[in-house]
């Protein structure tokens, strides 16, 4: 764990030079605002990679004018550790981004979430065994004997890098998978685990086994919803607070992705040049955009 945390500290220190704050990665229970962190920072790292030589030359020019911050940023930017971490993130962040996207799918079923998360963790494990596209590029362009990365002169030590023995990457992947297992353990526990019976991929091929499959889990699910049905039907005064909670639970989506798409659609329709749209007109245009066929 110490090495894994050391890598996070290195990422945080190095990328502060381009305005990226990785401190929020260390929170155990991130909120919605932190979930959206990954996609925007992925784009920032991609932009940095595409303009690395320009940024390095600009910082070097500023450092020549005796600007201390520019000299420090330039030294960090052209170090082996920073370049390695940048390419590692370009392979790592797109995989992690898929975690938030799983909960944005409109028609995803409960049992499908666990499958999607397992696929993400398998891709992380594969990344620890085989270099990703960006890390392959780093290994190809990194010339320790010449102290160069492509055309960029490297500051500081230039050690040889053996991908298979990279302990930092291995521990980063292990820590990430352990976190995902802990964060989404509820999908493997009751009662969410009961919904696996609706996954036809798990159904046995033998006819007799299929007839017996999932009976116990189905009965448990029926018991849960029967309790809700009885409470809602009785409408007893002493259950009034519980009834409100159940009614909300039965009608509110477990994610806000659909609502957020509505707000995004509204912003794209009601622009500053169309700020006098009446409410009814705006509602009709949004309904066509969200529910109508693709054009």
C-alpha positions in Angstrom: 0.0 0.0 0.0 2.8 2.4 0.8 4.1 2.1 -2.8 0.6 2.6 -4.2 0.1 5.8 -2.1 3.6 6.9 -3.2 2.5 6.7 -6.8 -0.6 8.8 -6.1 1.6 11.4 -4.4 3.8 11.5 -7.4 0.9 11.9 -9.7 -0.5 14.7 -7.5 2.8 16.6 -7.3 3.7 16.3 -10.9 0.3 17.3 -12.4 -0.2 20.2 -10.1 2.1 22.0 -12.6 -0.8 21.9 -15.1 -3.5 22.7 -12.6 -4.8 19.2 -11.9 -5.6 18.4 -8.3 -5.5 14.6 -7.6 -6.2 15.0 -3.8 -9.8 14.0 -4.3 -8.7 10.5 -5.5 -7.9 9.7 -1.9 -11.4 10.0 -0.6 -13.0 6.7 0.4 -16.6 7.8 -0.5 -16.6 10.2 -3.5 -19.7 12.2 -4.2 -21.3 13.0 -7.6 -19.0 16.0 -8.2 -15.9 13.7 -7.8 -17.4 11.1 -10.1 -17.3 13.6 -13.0 -13.6 14.4 -12.2 -12.2 11.7 -14.4 -13.4 12.6 -17.9 -12.4 16.2 -17.8 -8.9 15.4 -16.4 -8.5 12.7 -19.1 -9.0 15.4 -21.7 -6.5 17.7 -19.9 -3.8 15.0 -19.9 -4.4 14.2 -23.6 -4.0 17.9 -24.4 -0.8 18.0 -22.4 0.6 15.0 -24.2 -0.3 16.4 -27.7 1.4 19.8 -26.8 4.2 18.5 -24.7 7.1 20.0 -26.7 5.3 23.4 -27.0 4.6 23.6 -23.3 8.1 22.5 -22.4 9.6 25.1 -24.8 7.4 27.8 -23.4 8.3 27.0 -19.8 12.0 26.8 -20.6 11.7 30.3 -22.2 10.0 31.6 -19.1 12.6 30.0 -16.9 15.3 31.8 -18.9 13.6 35.0 -17.8 14.3 34.1 -14.2 10.8 33.0 -13.3 11.3 30.5 -10.5 7.9 28.8 -10.9 8.5 28.2 -14.6 11.8 26.6 -13.9 10.3 24.2 -11.3 7.4 23.3 -13.6 9.8 22.7 -16.5 12.0 20.4 -14.5 9.0 18.4 -13.4 7.5 18.3 -16.9 10.6 16.8 -18.6 11.4 14.3 -15.8 11.1 10.5 -16.5 8.7 10.1 -13.6 6.3 12.7 -15.0 6.4 11.4 -18.5 5.9 7.8 -17.4 2.9 8.8 -15.2 1.4 10.9 -17.9 1.4 8.0 -20.4 0.2 5.6 -17.6 -2.8 7.9 -16.9 -3.7 8.0 -20.6 -4.2 4.2 -20.4 -5.6 4.2 -16.9 -8.1 7.0 -16.8 -10.3 5.8 -19.8 -10.8 2.5 -18.0 -11.8 4.3 -14.8 -14.1 6.6 -16.7 -16.2 3.7 -17.6 -17.2 3.2 -14.0 -19.3 6.4 -14.0 -20.6 5.7 -17.5 -22.0 2.3 -16.3 -24.6 4.2 -14.1 -25.5 6.5 -17.0 -26.9 3.8 -19.3 -30.7 4.4 -19.7 -31.9 0.8 -19.6 -29.3 -1.0 -17.6 -30.5 -3.8 -15.3 -29.2 -4.3 -11.7 -27.5 -7.6 -12.5 -25.8 -6.0 -15.5 -23.9 -3.5 -13.3 -21.9 -6.2 -11.7 -20.9 -7.6 -15.1 -19.8 -4.2 -16.3 -17.7 -3.6 -13.2 -16.0 -7.0 -13.5 -15.2 -6.2 -17.1 -13.5 -3.0 -16.0 -11.5 -4.8 -13.4 -10.4 -7.4 -15.9 -9.2 -4.6 -18.2 -7.2 -3.1 -15.3 -5.6 -6.5 -14.6 -4.7 -6.8 -18.3 -3.1 -3.3 -18.2 -0.8 -4.5 -15.4 0.3 -7.5 -17.5 0.6 -5.8 -20.9 1.5 -2.2 -21.7 -1.4 -0.1 -23.0 -1.2 1.9 -26.3 0.2 5.0 -24.6 2.7 3.2 -22.4 4.0 1.3 -25.5 4.6 4.7 -27.1 6.4 5.9 -24.0 8.7 2.8 -24.0 9.4 3.3 -27.7 10.3 7.0 -27.5 12.2 6.9 -24.2 15.9 6.7 -24.8 17.7 6.6 -21.4 21.2 6.4 -22.9 20.6 9.7 -24.8 18.6 11.3 -22.0 15.8 12.0 -24.4 12.1 11.3 -24.8 11.4 11.8 -28.5 12.9 15.3 -29.2 12.6 16.4 -25.5 15.7 16.5 -23.4 15.1 14.8 -20.0 16.0 16.5 -16.8 17.2 14.3 -13.9 17.9 10.6 -13.7 17.1 8.4 -16.7 16.9 4.8 -15.4 16.0 1.8 -17.5 12.4 0.9 -17.2 11.3 -2.8 -17.2 7.5 -2.9 -17.6 7.1 -6.4 -16.2 8.9 -5.4 -12.9 7.0 -2.1 -12.5 5.9 -2.4 -8.9 4.2 1.0 -8.9 1.8 0.1 -11.6 1.1 -3.3 -10.1 0.2 -1.8 -6.7 -1.9 1.0 -8.3 -4.0 -1.6 -10.1 -4.3 -3.7 -7.0 -5.4 -0.8 -4.9 -7.9 0.4 -7.5 -9.5 -3.0 -7.9 -9.6 -3.4 -4.1 -11.4 0.0 -3.9 -13.9 -0.9 -6.6 -14.7 -4.2 -4.8 -15.3 -2.4 -1.6 -17.2 0.5 -3.1 -19.6 -1.7 -5.1 -19.8 -4.7 -2.8 -23.6 -4.2 -2.4 -24.2 -5.7 -5.8 -22.9 -9.0 -4.5 -25.0 -8.9 -1.3 -28.6 -9.4 -0.5 -31.1 -8.2 -1.8 -29.4 -6.9 -4.9 -27.8 -10.3 -5.6 -31.3 -11.8 -5.9 -31.7 -10.0 -9.3 -29.1 -12.3 -10.8 -31.9 -14.8 -11.6 -33.1 -12.5 -14.4 -29.7 -12.8 -16.1 -30.4 -15.5 -18.8 -26.6 -16.0 -19.2 -26.6 -17.6 -15.8 -29.5 -20.0 -16.6 -28.4 -23.6 -16.6 -28.9 -25.6 -19.9 -30.2 -28.7 -18.2 -34.0 -28.6 -18.1 -34.4 -30.0 -14.6 -31.8 -27.6 -13.2 -33.5 -24.7 -15.0 -36.8 -25.6 -13.4 -35.2 -25.3 -10.0 -33.0 -22.4 -10.8 -33.5 -19.2 -8.7 -36.6 -20.3 -6.9 -35.3 -19.3 -3.5 -34.1 -15.9 -4.7 -37.4 -15.2 -6.5 -39.4 -16.0 -3.4 -37.2 -13.7 -1.3 -37.8 -10.9 -3.9 -41.5 -11.5 -3.8 -41.5 -11.3 0.0 -39.8 -8.0 -0.1 -42.2 -6.5 -2.6 -45.2 -8.1 -0.9 -44.3 -6.2 2.3 -44.3 -2.9 0.3 -47.6 -3.8 -1.4 -49.3 -4.5 1.9 -48.0 -1.3 3.5 -49.1 0.8 0.5 -52.5 -0.9 0.3 -53.2 -0.4 4.0 -52.4 3.3 4.0 -52.4 3.2 7.8 -51.7 6.5 9.6 -48.9 5.0 11.6 -47.0 4.1 8.4 -47.5 7.5 6.7 -43.7 8.4 6.7 -42.7 4.9 5.5 -45.3 5.1 2.8 -43.9 8.3 1.5 -40.4 6.7 1.3 -41.7 3.6 -0.5 -43.7 5.7 -3.0 -40.6 7.8 -3.8 -38.5 4.6 -4.0 -40.9 3.1 -6.5 -41.0 6.1 -8.9 -37.6 7.8 -8.7 -34.7 6.6 -10.9 -31.6 5.3 -9.0 -29.4 7.6 -11.1 -29.7 11.2 -12.2 -28.2 10.7 -15.7 -31.6 11.1 -17.4 -32.3 14.3 -15.6 -28.9 15.7 -16.5 -29.5 14.9 -20.2 -32.6 17.0 -19.9 -30.8 20.0 -18.5 -28.1 19.6 -21.2 -30.8 19.5 -23.9 -32.5 22.6 -22.5 -29.2 24.5 -22.6 -28.6 23.5 -26.2 -32.1 24.7 -27.2 -32.5 27.8 -25.0 -29.3 29.6 -26.0 -28.6 33.3 -25.3 -29.9 34.1 -28.8 -33.2 32.3 -28.0 -33.7 33.4 -24.5 -37.3 34.6 -25.2 -38.6 31.1 -25.9 -41.9 30.5 -24.0 -42.1 27.7 -21.6 -44.5 25.6 -23.6 -42.4 26.0 -26.8 -39.3 25.0 -24.9 -41.0 22.0 -23.4 -42.3 20.8 -26.8 -38.8 21.2 -28.4 -37.2 19.3 -25.5 -39.8 16.5 -25.7 -39.1 16.1 -29.5 -35.3 16.1 -28.9 -35.4 13.6 -26.0 -38.2 11.3 -27.1 -38.3 11.7 -30.9 -36.5 9.5 -33.5 -32.9 10.3 -34.5 -32.6 12.6 -37.4 
